[in-house]
């Protein structure tokens, strides 16, 4: 193996840390240019943190929480069990 254990995790943490509060800007990530293998799938949140910063990452998490909350509301108001299970799933 070319990389030692924990290389991907360490590079992901570097990406999160280098983003700072407001990030480097969309498309300006350095880690995705070869330092972070599989950045497009395994460590996409690290790249989001680097490009959008802590504020952008918090906004993404907030959007996911709103989405989960809406799924919960829809599933509790479903008229039958099948509809509730589909909305919850």
PDB file with one MODEL, atoms N, CA, C and O in Angstrom:
MODEL        1
ATOM      1  N   UNK A   1       0.850  -1.194   0.000  1.00  0.00           N
ATOM      2  CA  UNK A   1       0.000   0.000   0.000  1.00  0.00           C
ATOM      3  C   UNK A   1       0.883   1.240   0.000  1.00  0.00           C
ATOM      4  O   UNK A   1       1.890   1.308   0.704  1.00  0.00           O
ATOM      5  N   UNK A   2       0.487   2.203  -0.793  1.00  0.00           N
ATOM      6  CA  UNK A   2       1.275   3.415  -0.931  1.00  0.00           C
ATOM      7  C   UNK A   2       1.192   4.288   0.326  1.00  0.00           C
ATOM      8  O   UNK A   2       2.174   4.924   0.710  1.00  0.00           O
ATOM      9  N   UNK A   3       0.036   4.315   0.954  1.00  0.00           N
ATOM     10  CA  UNK A   3      -0.173   5.190   2.096  1.00  0.00           C
ATOM     11  C   UNK A   3      -0.203   4.373   3.383  1.00  0.00           C
ATOM     12  O   UNK A   3      -0.590   3.204   3.381  1.00  0.00           O
ATOM     13  N   UNK A   4       0.202   4.990   4.459  1.00  0.00           N
ATOM     14  CA  UNK A   4       0.138   4.320   5.743  1.00  0.00           C
ATOM     15  C   UNK A   4      -1.282   4.364   6.284  1.00  0.00           C
ATOM     16  O   UNK A   4      -2.155   5.024   5.721  1.00  0.00           O
ATOM     17  N   UNK A   5      -1.500   3.652   7.384  1.00  0.00           N
ATOM     18  CA  UNK A   5      -2.833   3.635   7.996  1.00  0.00           C
ATOM     19  C   UNK A   5      -3.235   5.045   8.426  1.00  0.00           C
ATOM     20  O   UNK A   5      -2.425   5.798   8.966  1.00  0.00           O
ATOM     21  N   UNK A   6      -4.485   5.381   8.180  1.00  0.00           N
ATOM     22  CA  UNK A   6      -5.020   6.661   8.611  1.00  0.00           C
ATOM     23  C   UNK A   6      -4.714   7.828   7.700  1.00  0.00           C
ATOM     24  O   UNK A   6      -5.025   8.969   8.041  1.00  0.00           O
ATOM     25  N   UNK A   7      -4.118   7.575   6.557  1.00  0.00           N
ATOM     26  CA  UNK A   7      -3.737   8.674   5.656  1.00  0.00           C
ATOM     27  C   UNK A   7      -4.962   9.461   5.202  1.00  0.00           C
ATOM     28  O   UNK A   7      -4.970  10.691   5.244  1.00  0.00           O
ATOM     29  N   UNK A   8      -5.997   8.743   4.768  1.00  0.00           N
ATOM     30  CA  UNK A   8      -7.196   9.416   4.256  1.00  0.00           C
ATOM     31  C   UNK A   8      -7.866  10.232   5.363  1.00  0.00           C
ATOM     32  O   UNK A   8      -8.299  11.361   5.134  1.00  0.00           O
ATOM     33  N   UNK A   9      -7.945   9.661   6.545  1.00  0.00           N
ATOM     34  CA  UNK A   9      -8.563  10.373   7.665  1.00  0.00           C
ATOM     35  C   UNK A   9      -7.762  11.614   8.027  1.00  0.00           C
ATOM     36  O   UNK A   9      -8.333  12.675   8.281  1.00  0.00           O
ATOM     37  N   UNK A  10      -6.454  11.485   8.050  1.00  0.00           N
ATOM     38  CA  UNK A  10      -5.601  12.616   8.377  1.00  0.00           C
ATOM     39  C   UNK A  10      -5.733  13.730   7.345  1.00  0.00           C
ATOM     40  O   UNK A  10      -5.809  14.903   7.709  1.00  0.00           O
ATOM     41  N   UNK A  11      -5.762  13.379   6.069  1.00  0.00           N
ATOM     42  CA  UNK A  11      -5.916  14.386   5.020  1.00  0.00           C
ATOM     43  C   UNK A  11      -7.304  15.037   5.091  1.00  0.00           C
ATOM     44  O   UNK A  11      -7.451  16.228   4.819  1.00  0.00           O
ATOM     45  N   UNK A  12      -8.321  14.242   5.461  1.00  0.00           N
ATOM     46  CA  UNK A  12      -9.655  14.808   5.649  1.00  0.00           C
ATOM     47  C   UNK A  12      -9.683  15.826   6.771  1.00  0.00           C
ATOM     48  O   UNK A  12     -10.331  16.867   6.663  1.00  0.00           O
ATOM     49  N   UNK A  13      -8.975  15.520   7.851  1.00  0.00           N
ATOM     50  CA  UNK A  13      -8.901  16.470   8.962  1.00  0.00           C
ATOM     51  C   UNK A  13      -8.119  17.721   8.576  1.00  0.00           C
ATOM     52  O   UNK A  13      -8.455  18.821   9.015  1.00  0.00           O
ATOM     53  N   UNK A  14      -7.084  17.563   7.761  1.00  0.00           N
ATOM     54  CA  UNK A  14      -6.364  18.734   7.251  1.00  0.00           C
ATOM     55  C   UNK A  14      -7.289  19.614   6.418  1.00  0.00           C
ATOM     56  O   UNK A  14      -7.236  20.841   6.502  1.00  0.00           O
ATOM     57  N   UNK A  15      -8.139  18.977   5.613  1.00  0.00           N
ATOM     58  CA  UNK A  15      -9.069  19.736   4.774  1.00  0.00           C
ATOM     59  C   UNK A  15     -10.052  20.512   5.637  1.00  0.00           C
ATOM     60  O   UNK A  15     -10.325  21.684   5.377  1.00  0.00           O
ATOM     61  N   UNK A  16     -10.586  19.855   6.667  1.00  0.00           N
ATOM     62  CA  UNK A  16     -11.541  20.535   7.556  1.00  0.00           C
ATOM     63  C   UNK A  16     -10.865  21.701   8.258  1.00  0.00           C
ATOM     64  O   UNK A  16     -11.427  22.793   8.343  1.00  0.00           O
ATOM     65  N   UNK A  17      -9.658  21.466   8.759  1.00  0.00           N
ATOM     66  CA  UNK A  17      -8.942  22.515   9.480  1.00  0.00           C
ATOM     67  C   UNK A  17      -8.535  23.684   8.606  1.00  0.00           C
ATOM     68  O   UNK A  17      -8.530  24.824   9.071  1.00  0.00           O
ATOM     69  N   UNK A  18      -8.196  23.430   7.358  1.00  0.00           N
ATOM     70  CA  UNK A  18      -7.739  24.525   6.502  1.00  0.00           C
ATOM     71  C   UNK A  18      -8.885  25.377   5.984  1.00  0.00           C
ATOM     72  O   UNK A  18      -8.660  26.454   5.432  1.00  0.00           O
ATOM     73  N   UNK A  19     -10.114  24.902   6.158  1.00  0.00           N
ATOM     74  CA  UNK A  19     -11.263  25.688   5.704  1.00  0.00           C
ATOM     75  C   UNK A  19     -11.518  26.911   6.554  1.00  0.00           C
ATOM     76  O   UNK A  19     -11.982  27.935   6.051  1.00  0.00           O
ATOM     77  N   UNK A  20     -11.221  26.815   7.831  1.00  0.00           N
ATOM     78  CA  UNK A  20     -11.429  27.947   8.728  1.00  0.00           C
ATOM     79  C   UNK A  20     -12.906  28.250   8.920  1.00  0.00           C
ATOM     80  O   UNK A  20     -13.752  27.361   8.815  1.00  0.00           O
ATOM     81  N   UNK A  21     -13.204  29.494   9.197  1.00  0.00           N
ATOM     82  CA  UNK A  21     -14.577  29.900   9.485  1.00  0.00           C
ATOM     83  C   UNK A  21     -15.407  30.067   8.213  1.00  0.00           C
ATOM     84  O   UNK A  21     -16.564  29.650   8.173  1.00  0.00           O
ATOM     85  N   UNK A  22     -14.831  30.667   7.180  1.00  0.00           N
ATOM     86  CA  UNK A  22     -15.588  30.951   5.956  1.00  0.00           C
ATOM     87  C   UNK A  22     -15.130  30.148   4.743  1.00  0.00           C
ATOM     88  O   UNK A  22     -15.752  30.237   3.684  1.00  0.00           O
ATOM     89  N   UNK A  23     -14.073  29.376   4.870  1.00  0.00           N
ATOM     90  CA  UNK A  23     -13.630  28.515   3.783  1.00  0.00           C
ATOM     91  C   UNK A  23     -12.765  29.213   2.763  1.00  0.00           C
ATOM     92  O   UNK A  23     -12.526  30.419   2.837  1.00  0.00           O
ATOM     93  N   UNK A  24     -12.299  28.424   1.801  1.00  0.00           N
ATOM     94  CA  UNK A  24     -11.425  28.927   0.748  1.00  0.00           C
ATOM     95  C   UNK A  24     -12.209  29.404  -0.465  1.00  0.00           C
ATOM     96  O   UNK A  24     -11.648  30.074  -1.332  1.00  0.00           O
ATOM     97  N   UNK A  25     -13.477  29.077  -0.544  1.00  0.00           N
ATOM     98  CA  UNK A  25     -14.298  29.426  -1.704  1.00  0.00           C
ATOM     99  C   UNK A  25     -14.610  28.194  -2.528  1.00  0.00           C
ATOM    100  O   UNK A  25     -13.840  27.233  -2.531  1.00  0.00           O
ATOM    101  N   UNK A  26     -15.722  28.214  -3.219  1.00  0.00           N
ATOM    102  CA  UNK A  26     -16.138  27.071  -4.024  1.00  0.00           C
ATOM    103  C   UNK A  26     -15.111  26.770  -5.109  1.00  0.00           C
ATOM    104  O   UNK A  26     -14.705  27.657  -5.860  1.00  0.00           O
ATOM    105  N   UNK A  27     -14.704  25.528  -5.180  1.00  0.00           N
ATOM    106  CA  UNK A  27     -13.750  25.102  -6.190  1.00  0.00           C
ATOM    107  C   UNK A  27     -12.293  25.362  -5.839  1.00  0.00           C
ATOM    108  O   UNK A  27     -11.406  25.033  -6.626  1.00  0.00           O
ATOM    109  N   UNK A  28     -12.028  25.940  -4.685  1.00  0.00           N
ATOM    110  CA  UNK A  28     -10.656  26.283  -4.313  1.00  0.00           C
ATOM    111  C   UNK A  28     -10.044  25.317  -3.304  1.00  0.00           C
ATOM    112  O   UNK A  28      -9.086  25.672  -2.617  1.00  0.00           O
ATOM    113  N   UNK A  29     -10.563  24.137  -3.208  1.00  0.00           N
ATOM    114  CA  UNK A  29     -10.011  23.147  -2.295  1.00  0.00           C
ATOM    115  C   UNK A  29      -8.664  22.661  -2.796  1.00  0.00           C
ATOM    116  O   UNK A  29      -8.498  22.386  -3.984  1.00  0.00           O
ATOM    117  N   UNK A  30      -7.701  22.556  -1.887  1.00  0.00           N
ATOM    118  CA  UNK A  30      -6.380  22.067  -2.233  1.00  0.00           C
ATOM    119  C   UNK A  30      -6.304  20.552  -2.035  1.00  0.00           C
ATOM    120  O   UNK A  30      -5.643  19.860  -2.810  1.00  0.00           O
ATOM    121  N   UNK A  31      -6.964  20.040  -1.017  1.00  0.00           N
ATOM    122  CA  UNK A  31      -6.864  18.632  -0.660  1.00  0.00           C
ATOM    123  C   UNK A  31      -7.443  17.707  -1.729  1.00  0.00           C
ATOM    124  O   UNK A  31      -6.968  16.581  -1.877  1.00  0.00           O
ATOM    125  N   UNK A  32      -8.432  18.140  -2.462  1.00  0.00           N
ATOM    126  CA  UNK A  32      -9.047  17.266  -3.459  1.00  0.00           C
ATOM    127  C   UNK A  32      -8.200  17.111  -4.723  1.00  0.00           C
ATOM    128  O   UNK A  32      -8.530  16.307  -5.596  1.00  0.00           O
ATOM    129  N   UNK A  33      -7.125  17.867  -4.823  1.00  0.00           N
ATOM    130  CA  UNK A  33      -6.281  17.832  -6.011  1.00  0.00           C
ATOM    131  C   UNK A  33      -5.191  16.768  -5.926  1.00  0.00           C
ATOM    132  O   UNK A  33      -4.153  16.907  -6.573  1.00  0.00           O
ATOM    133  N   UNK A  34      -5.398  15.723  -5.152  1.00  0.00           N
ATOM    134  CA  UNK A  34      -4.430  14.645  -5.111  1.00  0.00           C
ATOM    135  C   UNK A  34      -4.010  14.229  -3.719  1.00  0.00           C
ATOM    136  O   UNK A  34      -3.527  13.114  -3.526  1.00  0.00           O
ATOM    137  N   UNK A  35      -4.187  15.114  -2.739  1.00  0.00           N
ATOM    138  CA  UNK A  35      -3.805  14.762  -1.379  1.00  0.00           C
ATOM    139  C   UNK A  35      -4.825  13.841  -0.720  1.00  0.00           C
ATOM    140  O   UNK A  35      -4.457  12.969   0.067  1.00  0.00           O
ATOM    141  N   UNK A  36      -6.077  14.026  -1.032  1.00  0.00           N
ATOM    142  CA  UNK A  36      -7.157  13.254  -0.411  1.00  0.00           C
ATOM    143  C   UNK A  36      -7.703  12.260  -1.425  1.00  0.00           C
ATOM    144  O   UNK A  36      -8.497  12.636  -2.287  1.00  0.00           O
ATOM    145  N   UNK A  37      -7.292  10.995  -1.339  1.00  0.00           N
ATOM    146  CA  UNK A  37      -7.813  10.008  -2.277  1.00  0.00           C
ATOM    147  C   UNK A  37      -9.301   9.770  -2.048  1.00  0.00           C
ATOM    148  O   UNK A  37      -9.777   9.829  -0.914  1.00  0.00           O
ATOM    149  N   UNK A  38     -10.026   9.505  -3.114  1.00  0.00           N
ATOM    150  CA  UNK A  38     -11.478   9.264  -3.045  1.00  0.00           C
ATOM    151  C   UNK A  38     -12.214  10.443  -2.415  1.00  0.00           C
ATOM    152  O   UNK A  38     -13.133  10.247  -1.620  1.00  0.00           O
ATOM    153  N   UNK A  39     -11.820  11.647  -2.759  1.00  0.00           N
ATOM    154  CA  UNK A  39     -12.473  12.840  -2.206  1.00  0.00           C
ATOM    155  C   UNK A  39     -13.900  12.994  -2.701  1.00  0.00           C
ATOM    156  O   UNK A  39     -14.715  13.648  -2.049  1.00  0.00           O
ATOM    157  N   UNK A  40     -14.211  12.400  -3.847  1.00  0.00           N
ATOM    158  CA  UNK A  40     -15.534  12.571  -4.433  1.00  0.00           C
ATOM    159  C   UNK A  40     -16.598  11.750  -3.730  1.00  0.00           C
ATOM    160  O   UNK A  40     -17.784  12.024  -3.915  1.00  0.00           O
ATOM    161  N   UNK A  41     -16.235  10.762  -2.938  1.00  0.00           N
ATOM    162  CA  UNK A  41     -17.265   9.970  -2.281  1.00  0.00           C
ATOM    163  C   UNK A  41     -17.029   9.816  -0.782  1.00  0.00           C
ATOM    164  O   UNK A  41     -17.912  10.172  -0.002  1.00  0.00           O
ATOM    165  N   UNK A  42     -15.900   9.311  -0.346  1.00  0.00           N
ATOM    166  CA  UNK A  42     -15.692   9.043   1.075  1.00  0.00           C
ATOM    167  C   UNK A  42     -15.580  10.314   1.911  1.00  0.00           C
ATOM    168  O   UNK A  42     -16.116  10.381   3.017  1.00  0.00           O
ATOM    169  N   UNK A  43     -14.909  11.287   1.402  1.00  0.00           N
ATOM    170  CA  UNK A  43     -14.593  12.463   2.203  1.00  0.00           C
ATOM    171  C   UNK A  43     -15.190  13.740   1.621  1.00  0.00           C
ATOM    172  O   UNK A  43     -14.569  14.801   1.684  1.00  0.00           O
ATOM    173  N   UNK A  44     -16.377  13.643   1.062  1.00  0.00           N
ATOM    174  CA  UNK A  44     -16.979  14.816   0.438  1.00  0.00           C
ATOM    175  C   UNK A  44     -17.284  15.905   1.462  1.00  0.00           C
ATOM    176  O   UNK A  44     -17.200  17.092   1.144  1.00  0.00           O
ATOM    177  N   UNK A  45     -17.637  15.516   2.689  1.00  0.00           N
ATOM    178  CA  UNK A  45     -17.927  16.531   3.705  1.00  0.00           C
ATOM    179  C   UNK A  45     -16.660  17.291   4.087  1.00  0.00           C
ATOM    180  O   UNK A  45     -16.729  18.477   4.412  1.00  0.00           O
ATOM    181  N   UNK A  46     -15.512  16.632   4.052  1.00  0.00           N
ATOM    182  CA  UNK A  46     -14.249  17.327   4.318  1.00  0.00           C
ATOM    183  C   UNK A  46     -13.995  18.406   3.272  1.00  0.00           C
ATOM    184  O   UNK A  46     -13.547  19.505   3.597  1.00  0.00           O
ATOM    185  N   UNK A  47     -14.284  18.084   2.026  1.00  0.00           N
ATOM    186  CA  UNK A  47     -14.096  19.062   0.958  1.00  0.00           C
ATOM    187  C   UNK A  47     -15.100  20.208   1.093  1.00  0.00           C
ATOM    188  O   UNK A  47     -14.759  21.367   0.857  1.00  0.00           O
ATOM    189  N   UNK A  48     -16.326  19.883   1.470  1.00  0.00           N
ATOM    190  CA  UNK A  48     -17.328  20.933   1.722  1.00  0.00           C
ATOM    191  C   UNK A  48     -16.845  21.849   2.831  1.00  0.00           C
ATOM    192  O   UNK A  48     -16.968  23.069   2.724  1.00  0.00           O
ATOM    193  N   UNK A  49     -16.294  21.275   3.900  1.00  0.00           N
ATOM    194  CA  UNK A  49     -15.777  22.085   5.003  1.00  0.00           C
ATOM    195  C   UNK A  49     -14.617  22.964   4.559  1.00  0.00           C
ATOM    196  O   UNK A  49     -14.505  24.113   4.988  1.00  0.00           O
ATOM    197  N   UNK A  50     -13.756  22.432   3.703  1.00  0.00           N
ATOM    198  CA  UNK A  50     -12.619  23.231   3.238  1.00  0.00           C
ATOM    199  C   UNK A  50     -13.077  24.367   2.332  1.00  0.00           C
ATOM    200  O   UNK A  50     -12.558  25.479   2.423  1.00  0.00           O
ATOM    201  N   UNK A  51     -14.031  24.100   1.472  1.00  0.00           N
ATOM    202  CA  UNK A  51     -14.455  25.121   0.528  1.00  0.00           C
ATOM    203  C   UNK A  51     -15.437  26.131   1.127  1.00  0.00           C
ATOM    204  O   UNK A  51     -15.394  27.310   0.778  1.00  0.00           O
ATOM    205  N   UNK A  52     -16.310  25.689   2.014  1.00  0.00           N
ATOM    206  CA  UNK A  52     -17.335  26.583   2.561  1.00  0.00           C
ATOM    207  C   UNK A  52     -17.084  26.992   4.008  1.00  0.00           C
ATOM    208  O   UNK A  52     -17.756  27.886   4.522  1.00  0.00           O
ATOM    209  N   UNK A  53     -16.129  26.352   4.668  1.00  0.00           N
ATOM    210  CA  UNK A  53     -15.786  26.694   6.037  1.00  0.00           C
ATOM    211  C   UNK A  53     -16.792  26.169   7.039  1.00  0.00           C
ATOM    212  O   UNK A  53     -17.703  25.413   6.702  1.00  0.00           O
ATOM    213  N   UNK A  54     -16.603  26.585   8.268  1.00  0.00           N
ATOM    214  CA  UNK A  54     -17.477  26.144   9.358  1.00  0.00           C
ATOM    215  C   UNK A  54     -18.909  26.630   9.159  1.00  0.00           C
ATOM    216  O   UNK A  54     -19.857  25.911   9.475  1.00  0.00           O
ATOM    217  N   UNK A  55     -19.066  27.817   8.650  1.00  0.00           N
ATOM    218  CA  UNK A  55     -20.404  28.374   8.416  1.00  0.00           C
ATOM    219  C   UNK A  55     -21.145  27.550   7.360  1.00  0.00           C
ATOM    220  O   UNK A  55     -22.306  27.191   7.562  1.00  0.00           O
ATOM    221  N   UNK A  56     -20.497  27.253   6.255  1.00  0.00           N
ATOM    222  CA  UNK A  56     -21.119  26.457   5.193  1.00  0.00           C
ATOM    223  C   UNK A  56     -21.418  25.042   5.628  1.00  0.00           C
ATOM    224  O   UNK A  56     -22.465  24.495   5.281  1.00  0.00           O
ATOM    225  N   UNK A  57     -20.497  24.426   6.397  1.00  0.00           N
ATOM    226  CA  UNK A  57     -20.718  23.067   6.893  1.00  0.00           C
ATOM    227  C   UNK A  57     -21.895  23.038   7.862  1.00  0.00           C
ATOM    228  O   UNK A  57     -22.702  22.109   7.835  1.00  0.00           O
ATOM    229  N   UNK A  58     -21.992  24.046   8.711  1.00  0.00           N
ATOM    230  CA  UNK A  58     -23.135  24.139   9.621  1.00  0.00           C
ATOM    231  C   UNK A  58     -24.441  24.301   8.869  1.00  0.00           C
ATOM    232  O   UNK A  58     -25.465  23.744   9.264  1.00  0.00           O
ATOM    233  N   UNK A  59     -24.406  25.065   7.786  1.00  0.00           N
ATOM    234  CA  UNK A  59     -25.598  25.250   6.962  1.00  0.00           C
ATOM    235  C   UNK A  59     -26.016  23.939   6.302  1.00  0.00           C
ATOM    236  O   UNK A  59     -27.207  23.634   6.236  1.00  0.00           O
ATOM    237  N   UNK A  60     -25.050  23.161   5.812  1.00  0.00           N
ATOM    238  CA  UNK A  60     -25.353  21.854   5.200  1.00  0.00           C
ATOM    239  C   UNK A  60     -25.967  20.915   6.234  1.00  0.00           C
ATOM    240  O   UNK A  60     -26.938  20.216   5.944  1.00  0.00           O
ATOM    241  N   UNK A  61     -25.405  20.898   7.433  1.00  0.00           N
ATOM    242  CA  UNK A  61     -25.957  20.053   8.496  1.00  0.00           C
ATOM    243  C   UNK A  61     -27.365  20.501   8.844  1.00  0.00           C
ATOM    244  O   UNK A  61     -28.241  19.666   9.068  1.00  0.00           O
ATOM    245  N   UNK A  62     -27.598  21.815   8.894  1.00  0.00           N
ATOM    246  CA  UNK A  62     -28.933  22.342   9.168  1.00  0.00           C
ATOM    247  C   UNK A  62     -29.930  21.917   8.094  1.00  0.00           C
ATOM    248  O   UNK A  62     -31.069  21.569   8.405  1.00  0.00           O
ATOM    249  N   UNK A  63     -29.505  21.946   6.839  1.00  0.00           N
ATOM    250  CA  UNK A  63     -30.386  21.498   5.752  1.00  0.00           C
ATOM    251  C   UNK A  63     -30.751  20.022   5.903  1.00  0.00           C
ATOM    252  O   UNK A  63     -31.900  19.641   5.681  1.00  0.00           O
ATOM    253  N   UNK A  64     -29.778  19.192   6.280  1.00  0.00           N
ATOM    254  CA  UNK A  64     -30.062  17.776   6.498  1.00  0.00           C
ATOM    255  C   UNK A  64     -31.017  17.572   7.674  1.00  0.00           C
ATOM    256  O   UNK A  64     -31.903  16.719   7.613  1.00  0.00           O
ATOM    257  N   UNK A  65     -30.841  18.345   8.734  1.00  0.00           N
ATOM    258  CA  UNK A  65     -31.747  18.233   9.891  1.00  0.00           C
ATOM    259  C   UNK A  65     -33.167  18.643   9.525  1.00  0.00           C
ATOM    260  O   UNK A  65     -34.128  18.009   9.959  1.00  0.00           O
ATOM    261  N   UNK A  66     -33.305  19.701   8.727  1.00  0.00           N
ATOM    262  CA  UNK A  66     -34.629  20.119   8.263  1.00  0.00           C
ATOM    263  C   UNK A  66     -35.252  19.029   7.398  1.00  0.00           C
ATOM    264  O   UNK A  66     -36.444  18.746   7.519  1.00  0.00           O
ATOM    265  N   UNK A  67     -34.460  18.422   6.532  1.00  0.00           N
ATOM    266  CA  UNK A  67     -34.944  17.346   5.675  1.00  0.00           C
ATOM    267  C   UNK A  67     -35.424  16.158   6.507  1.00  0.00           C
ATOM    268  O   UNK A  67     -36.496  15.612   6.245  1.00  0.00           O
ATOM    269  N   UNK A  68     -34.646  15.758   7.496  1.00  0.00           N
ATOM    270  CA  UNK A  68     -35.033  14.645   8.370  1.00  0.00           C
ATOM    271  C   UNK A  68     -36.305  14.987   9.146  1.00  0.00           C
ATOM    272  O   UNK A  68     -37.194  14.147   9.287  1.00  0.00           O
ATOM    273  N   UNK A  69     -36.390  16.222   9.651  1.00  0.00           N
ATOM    274  CA  UNK A  69     -37.581  16.645  10.390  1.00  0.00           C
ATOM    275  C   UNK A  69     -38.827  16.604   9.499  1.00  0.00           C
ATOM    276  O   UNK A  69     -39.893  16.172   9.938  1.00  0.00           O
ATOM    277  N   UNK A  70     -38.690  17.057   8.243  1.00  0.00           N
ATOM    278  CA  UNK A  70     -39.835  17.032   7.328  1.00  0.00           C
ATOM    279  C   UNK A  70     -40.263  15.602   7.006  1.00  0.00           C
ATOM    280  O   UNK A  70     -41.458  15.318   6.917  1.00  0.00           O
ATOM    281  N   UNK A  71     -39.292  14.696   6.832  1.00  0.00           N
ATOM    282  CA  UNK A  71     -39.636  13.285   6.625  1.00  0.00           C
ATOM    283  C   UNK A  71     -40.405  12.739   7.814  1.00  0.00           C
ATOM    284  O   UNK A  71     -41.363  11.984   7.645  1.00  0.00           O
ATOM    285  N   UNK A  72     -39.988  13.119   9.021  1.00  0.00           N
ATOM    286  CA  UNK A  72     -40.680  12.672  10.227  1.00  0.00           C
ATOM    287  C   UNK A  72     -42.104  13.208  10.268  1.00  0.00           C
ATOM    288  O   UNK A  72     -43.033  12.464  10.582  1.00  0.00           O
ATOM    289  N   UNK A  73     -42.291  14.489   9.954  1.00  0.00           N
ATOM    290  CA  UNK A  73     -43.629  15.086   9.960  1.00  0.00           C
ATOM    291  C   UNK A  73     -44.515  14.417   8.920  1.00  0.00           C
ATOM    292  O   UNK A  73     -45.677  14.110   9.189  1.00  0.00           O
ATOM    293  N   UNK A  74     -43.966  14.191   7.733  1.00  0.00           N
ATOM    294  CA  UNK A  74     -44.745  13.543   6.679  1.00  0.00           C
ATOM    295  C   UNK A  74     -45.132  12.130   7.083  1.00  0.00           C
ATOM    296  O   UNK A  74     -46.265  11.706   6.850  1.00  0.00           O
ATOM    297  N   UNK A  75     -44.206  11.397   7.687  1.00  0.00           N
ATOM    298  CA  UNK A  75     -44.515  10.010   8.063  1.00  0.00           C
ATOM    299  C   UNK A  75     -45.523   9.938   9.201  1.00  0.00           C
ATOM    300  O   UNK A  75     -46.311   8.994   9.250  1.00  0.00           O
ATOM    301  N   UNK A  76     -45.525  10.901  10.115  1.00  0.00           N
ATOM    302  CA  UNK A  76     -46.512  10.871  11.193  1.00  0.00           C
ATOM    303  C   UNK A  76     -47.901  11.283  10.722  1.00  0.00           C
ATOM    304  O   UNK A  76     -48.897  10.900  11.336  1.00  0.00           O
ATOM    305  N   UNK A  77     -47.983  12.054   9.646  1.00  0.00           N
ATOM    306  CA  UNK A  77     -49.286  12.477   9.134  1.00  0.00           C
ATOM    307  C   UNK A  77     -49.802  11.588   8.007  1.00  0.00           C
ATOM    308  O   UNK A  77     -50.856  11.859   7.432  1.00  0.00           O
ATOM    309  N   UNK A  78     -49.061  10.526   7.693  1.00  0.00           N
ATOM    310  CA  UNK A  78     -49.501   9.624   6.625  1.00  0.00           C
ATOM    311  C   UNK A  78     -50.779   8.900   7.047  1.00  0.00           C
ATOM    312  O   UNK A  78     -50.969   8.584   8.222  1.00  0.00           O
ATOM    313  N   UNK A  79     -51.643   8.646   6.078  1.00  0.00           N
ATOM    314  CA  UNK A  79     -52.940   8.048   6.391  1.00  0.00           C
ATOM    315  C   UNK A  79     -52.857   6.528   6.625  1.00  0.00           C
ATOM    316  O   UNK A  79     -53.744   5.957   7.258  1.00  0.00           O
ATOM    317  N   UNK A  80     -51.816   5.881   6.128  1.00  0.00           N
ATOM    318  CA  UNK A  80     -51.705   4.435   6.336  1.00  0.00           C
ATOM    319  C   UNK A  80     -50.265   4.073   6.678  1.00  0.00           C
ATOM    320  O   UNK A  80     -49.354   4.891   6.546  1.00  0.00           O
ATOM    321  N   UNK A  81     -50.080   2.847   7.116  1.00  0.00           N
ATOM    322  CA  UNK A  81     -48.759   2.385   7.555  1.00  0.00           C
ATOM    323  C   UNK A  81     -47.761   2.357   6.403  1.00  0.00           C
ATOM    324  O   UNK A  81     -46.594   2.704   6.585  1.00  0.00           O
ATOM    325  N   UNK A  82     -48.208   1.950   5.225  1.00  0.00           N
ATOM    326  CA  UNK A  82     -47.308   1.886   4.078  1.00  0.00           C
ATOM    327  C   UNK A  82     -46.748   3.274   3.741  1.00  0.00           C
ATOM    328  O   UNK A  82     -45.546   3.415   3.514  1.00  0.00           O
ATOM    329  N   UNK A  83     -47.585   4.269   3.707  1.00  0.00           N
ATOM    330  CA  UNK A  83     -47.144   5.619   3.426  1.00  0.00           C
ATOM    331  C   UNK A  83     -46.189   6.131   4.493  1.00  0.00           C
ATOM    332  O   UNK A  83     -45.216   6.818   4.180  1.00  0.00           O
ATOM    333  N   UNK A  84     -46.460   5.802   5.744  1.00  0.00           N
ATOM    334  CA  UNK A  84     -45.576   6.222   6.845  1.00  0.00           C
ATOM    335  C   UNK A  84     -44.213   5.555   6.722  1.00  0.00           C
ATOM    336  O   UNK A  84     -43.185   6.199   6.933  1.00  0.00           O
ATOM    337  N   UNK A  85     -44.197   4.273   6.384  1.00  0.00           N
ATOM    338  CA  UNK A  85     -42.922   3.568   6.247  1.00  0.00           C
ATOM    339  C   UNK A  85     -42.120   4.055   5.041  1.00  0.00           C
ATOM    340  O   UNK A  85     -40.893   4.133   5.101  1.00  0.00           O
ATOM    341  N   UNK A  86     -42.805   4.378   3.958  1.00  0.00           N
ATOM    342  CA  UNK A  86     -42.116   4.899   2.767  1.00  0.00           C
ATOM    343  C   UNK A  86     -41.499   6.267   3.086  1.00  0.00           C
ATOM    344  O   UNK A  86     -40.354   6.530   2.717  1.00  0.00           O
ATOM    345  N   UNK A  87     -42.246   7.128   3.762  1.00  0.00           N
ATOM    346  CA  UNK A  87     -41.729   8.462   4.107  1.00  0.00           C
ATOM    347  C   UNK A  87     -40.595   8.361   5.115  1.00  0.00           C
ATOM    348  O   UNK A  87     -39.627   9.117   5.033  1.00  0.00           O
ATOM    349  N   UNK A  88     -40.698   7.445   6.057  1.00  0.00           N
ATOM    350  CA  UNK A  88     -39.631   7.293   7.055  1.00  0.00           C
ATOM    351  C   UNK A  88     -38.395   6.659   6.454  1.00  0.00           C
ATOM    352  O   UNK A  88     -37.278   6.927   6.896  1.00  0.00           O
ATOM    353  N   UNK A  89     -38.588   5.813   5.439  1.00  0.00           N
ATOM    354  CA  UNK A  89     -37.443   5.123   4.833  1.00  0.00           C
ATOM    355  C   UNK A  89     -36.689   6.020   3.926  1.00  0.00           C
ATOM    356  O   UNK A  89     -35.695   5.602   3.331  1.00  0.00           O
TER     357      UNK A  89
ENDMDL
END
